[in-house]
Amino acid sequence: MILRAALLAAGLVLAGPCASLAQAPAAPAPQAETAERASFRPTDISFSGKLYSPVKLSVFLPYNAKILNLSGQIGQQVKRGDVLATYEIPLETRMDEKTKLSPASIKDLEHKLAVADKEIDRLSAKSRELEAMSQRNMASQQAISMNNKEIEVYRKDKAAVTEQLNLARDLLSDRVELAEDHFGKGVGIGKVPKDGIIKAPHDGFVMWMNPELRAGVKLAKEAELFQVGLLNPMIIRAQVHEIEAQKLKEGQPAVVTFDSIPGKKYAASVSRIPWAPMPAALQQPSYYEIELTIPNPNAELKEGLKGQITIQPGK
């Protein structure tokens, strides 16, 4: 009896903690799962870059000349071939250009070609006479052979002169085309106008002008006068750390903001990722100069603006 009471008391003592453990709430599993997901969520990639025109060509003054008139201005939209400025062609330059556009060398080659044709005709007639005389034993085979050799010499001369003549005509045509680009349609064979023109090299916008470019100013040969470039689309060049560069792909969307244009966001996309990094010391990390393309239909963005680029790798 005493033993039974002792066992019953021990059972009650052990049952108390077990019941309390059964009633205790389980650990919050959703919080651990949320933390695990957050640890695998890709972080945004942010870096800065600058805007550039994808195509920008310079326009130079071909001669030492005086500027007469300016029709191109900074920010002006132009088409290929539009006149941006006119200049006075110096007299010595016009004389040199007239010499280059002279057909004198072509006339000389045409004369040589006519002489060769005349000699070939004369010797061919003589060859027929010698053949007829040879049948009557009145001409030797040696005379016929010498005459044929002379014909062959003139034929070779004719071929050489013909080749030179074709080359001279092509060169003159190219010189006229080049002169038209410098002087306008008033130029021709042996003709050079007094005024030259500066034309836009392609469609785009006048992005830069020489600060000294004004009517009446004399500038030196090869002086840079204008820069004409495209503004839509534009490109952003940026240097990206090697770790971040490995996360980027061509065509990836990006969001760009500019400190100079507060409150506005622009859409862009990664357009070029080089496989070779920029030069760096061996112990330093590598950086890659990537490019992004950004639409600019209203020419609101200008070259040189610094922007902040944000890319979400998961997108």
C-alpha positions in Angstrom: 0.0 0.0 0.0 2.8 2.4 0.9 4.7 1.4 -2.3 1.6 2.1 -4.5 1.2 5.6 -3.0 4.8 6.4 -3.6 4.6 5.4 -7.3 1.4 7.4 -7.7 3.1 10.5 -6.3 6.2 10.1 -8.5 3.9 9.8 -11.6 2.1 13.1 -10.7 5.5 14.9 -10.3 6.7 13.7 -13.8 3.4 14.5 -15.5 3.5 18.1 -14.5 6.5 19.2 -16.6 5.5 17.2 -19.6 2.1 18.9 -19.7 3.7 22.3 -19.5 6.0 21.4 -22.4 3.1 20.2 -24.5 1.3 23.5 -23.9 4.3 25.7 -24.8 4.0 27.5 -28.2 6.2 26.4 -31.2 9.0 28.7 -32.5 8.0 31.2 -35.2 9.2 29.4 -38.4 7.9 32.1 -40.8 10.4 34.7 -39.5 13.3 32.4 -40.2 12.0 31.7 -43.7 11.6 35.4 -44.4 15.2 36.1 -43.3 16.5 33.3 -45.4 14.7 34.7 -48.5 16.0 38.2 -47.8 19.6 36.9 -47.7 19.3 35.6 -51.2 17.6 38.7 -52.7 19.9 40.4 -55.3 21.0 43.9 -54.3 20.8 46.9 -56.7 24.0 47.8 -58.6 24.7 51.5 -58.5 27.5 53.5 -60.3 28.0 56.8 -62.0 28.7 57.6 -65.6 28.8 60.4 -68.2 26.8 61.1 -71.3 28.4 61.1 -74.8 27.3 61.4 -78.3 27.7 58.1 -80.1 28.9 59.8 -83.3 30.6 63.2 -83.3 32.6 64.5 -86.2 34.8 67.6 -86.4 34.8 70.1 -89.3 38.1 71.7 -90.3 39.1 74.7 -92.4 41.0 73.3 -95.4 43.1 76.4 -96.1 44.4 79.6 -94.4 41.4 81.7 -95.0 39.2 84.6 -93.9 35.7 83.7 -92.6 33.0 85.6 -94.5 29.7 84.3 -93.1 28.4 82.1 -90.3 25.1 80.2 -90.7 25.7 77.4 -88.2 25.1 78.0 -84.5 25.5 75.8 -81.3 22.4 73.7 -80.8 21.3 74.0 -84.4 19.9 70.8 -86.0 21.5 70.2 -89.4 21.4 67.8 -92.3 24.3 66.4 -94.1 25.6 68.9 -96.6 24.1 72.0 -94.9 26.3 75.0 -95.2 27.7 76.1 -91.8 30.1 78.9 -92.9 31.7 80.5 -96.0 35.3 81.7 -96.3 37.4 83.7 -98.8 39.7 81.5 -100.8 43.2 83.1 -101.0 44.5 83.8 -104.5 47.4 81.4 -104.3 45.1 78.7 -103.2 42.8 79.3 -106.2 45.7 79.2 -108.5 46.9 75.8 -107.1 43.3 74.4 -107.3 43.0 75.5 -110.9 46.2 73.7 -111.7 44.9 70.5 -110.0 41.6 70.8 -112.0 43.3 71.5 -115.3 42.7 68.9 -118.1 46.1 69.6 -119.7 47.6 66.2 -118.7 44.5 64.5 -120.1 44.8 66.4 -123.4 48.5 65.4 -123.7 47.6 61.7 -123.1 44.8 61.9 -125.6 47.3 63.3 -128.2 49.7 60.4 -127.5 46.9 57.9 -127.9 45.9 59.4 -131.3 49.6 59.3 -132.4 49.8 55.6 -131.5 46.6 54.8 -133.3 47.9 56.6 -136.4 51.2 54.8 -136.4 49.4 51.4 -135.9 47.2 52.2 -138.9 50.2 53.2 -141.0 52.3 50.2 -140.1 49.3 47.8 -140.6 48.9 49.2 -144.2 52.6 48.8 -144.7 52.4 45.2 -143.5 49.7 44.4 -146.0 51.9 45.9 -148.8 54.9 43.8 -147.7 52.8 40.6 -147.7 51.7 41.3 -151.2 55.3 42.1 -152.3 56.5 39.0 -150.6 54.3 36.9 -152.7 56.0 38.3 -155.8 59.4 37.9 -154.1 59.8 41.7 -153.9 60.0 41.9 -150.0 62.0 39.8 -147.5 60.7 38.1 -144.5 63.1 40.2 -142.4 61.3 43.4 -143.5 58.0 41.9 -142.7 59.2 40.8 -139.2 60.7 44.3 -138.4 57.4 45.9 -139.4 55.4 43.6 -137.2 57.7 44.3 -134.3 57.1 48.1 -134.8 53.4 47.5 -134.7 53.7 45.5 -131.5 55.7 48.3 -129.9 53.0 50.9 -130.7 50.3 48.6 -129.5 52.1 48.3 -126.1 52.5 52.1 -126.0 48.8 52.5 -126.8 47.9 50.1 -123.9 50.1 52.0 -121.5 48.8 55.4 -122.6 45.2 54.2 -122.4 45.8 53.1 -118.8 47.3 56.4 -117.9 44.5 58.2 -119.5 41.8 56.3 -117.6 43.7 57.0 -114.4 44.1 60.7 -115.1 40.3 61.0 -115.9 39.4 59.2 -112.6 41.8 61.5 -110.7 40.4 64.6 -112.3 36.8 63.4 -111.5 37.8 62.8 -107.8 39.5 66.3 -107.7 36.4 67.9 -109.0 34.2 66.1 -106.4 36.6 67.1 -103.6 36.6 70.7 -104.9 32.8 70.8 -104.9 32.9 69.7 -101.3 35.1 72.6 -100.5 33.9 75.3 -102.9 30.3 74.3 -103.8 28.7 73.7 -107.2 30.4 76.7 -108.8 33.6 74.6 -109.2 34.4 72.7 -112.4 37.2 71.7 -114.7 39.6 74.6 -114.7 37.1 76.7 -112.6 37.4 77.7 -109.0 35.1 80.3 -107.3 36.4 83.0 -105.0 34.5 81.7 -101.9 34.6 78.3 -100.2 32.0 76.6 -98.0 32.0 74.6 -94.8 29.4 71.8 -94.8 27.9 69.6 -92.1 29.5 66.1 -92.4 26.3 64.3 -91.3 22.9 64.7 -89.8 22.9 65.9 -86.2 23.3 68.9 -84.0 26.1 71.5 -83.9 27.6 70.7 -80.5 30.6 72.9 -80.5 32.1 75.9 -82.3 35.5 77.4 -82.2 35.5 80.3 -79.8 37.4 82.4 -82.3 35.0 81.6 -85.2 33.4 84.9 -86.3 32.8 86.7 -89.6 35.9 88.6 -90.6 38.4 86.4 -88.6 41.4 84.8 -90.4 42.1 81.3 -89.2 44.9 78.9 -90.0 44.7 75.8 -92.2 43.2 72.7 -90.4 41.7 74.9 -87.6 38.8 73.0 -86.0 35.6 75.0 -86.7 32.6 72.8 -85.6 31.7 69.5 -84.0 28.5 67.9 -85.3 27.1 64.9 -83.4 24.1 62.7 -82.8 22.0 63.2 -79.7 19.3 60.5 -80.1 20.1 58.0 -78.7 23.0 58.9 -76.5 25.4 56.6 -74.7 26.6 56.6 -71.1 30.1 55.4 -70.4 30.8 54.2 -66.9 33.6 52.3 -65.0 32.2 49.3 -63.2 34.0 47.1 -60.6 34.8 43.6 -61.7 32.4 42.0 -59.2 29.5 44.1 -60.4 30.5 43.8 -64.1 30.0 40.0 -63.8 26.4 40.6 -62.9 25.5 42.7 -65.9 24.2 41.5 -69.2 23.6 43.3 -72.5 20.0 44.6 -72.8 19.6 44.8 -69.1 17.3 47.8 -68.1 18.6 50.6 -66.0 17.3 53.8 -64.3 19.3 57.0 -64.7 19.1 60.2 -62.7 21.0 63.4 -63.2 21.9 65.9 -60.5 21.6 68.7 -63.1 18.0 67.6 -63.9 16.4 66.9 -60.5 13.2 65.0 -60.1 13.4 63.1 -63.3 14.2 59.5 -64.1 15.3 58.2 -67.5 15.2 54.6 -68.8 18.4 53.2 -70.3 19.8 49.7 -71.2 23.2 48.1 -71.1 24.5 48.1 -74.7 28.2 47.1 -74.4 30.2 45.1 -71.9 33.9 44.6 -72.8 35.7 41.4 -72.0 39.0 43.2 -71.4 39.3 45.5 -68.4 40.9 49.0 -68.2 44.6 49.1 -67.5 45.4 48.7 -63.8 48.2 47.6 -61.5 48.5 43.9 -60.7 47.5 44.3 -57.1 44.5 46.5 -57.9 41.0 45.3 -58.8 39.9 45.5 -62.4 37.3 47.9 -63.8 35.4 47.6 -67.0 34.2 50.6 -69.1 30.7 49.6 -70.0 28.2 51.5 -72.2 24.5 52.1 -71.8 22.1 53.5 -74.5 19.6 56.1 -73.4 16.9 57.6 -75.7 16.9 61.4 -76.1 14.2 62.3 -78.6 13.8 65.9 -77.4 17.5 66.6 -77.1 17.0 67.4 -73.4 20.2 65.5 -72.4 23.5 67.1 -73.3 27.0 65.6 -73.6 29.0 65.6 -70.5 26.2 65.4 -67.9 27.0 63.1 -65.0 24.3 60.5 -64.1 23.7 58.0 -61.4 22.8 54.5 -62.8 20.8 51.9 -60.9 20.4 48.3 -62.2 18.5 45.5 -60.6 20.4 42.3 -61.5 17.2 40.1 -61.2 15.4 42.0 -64.0 
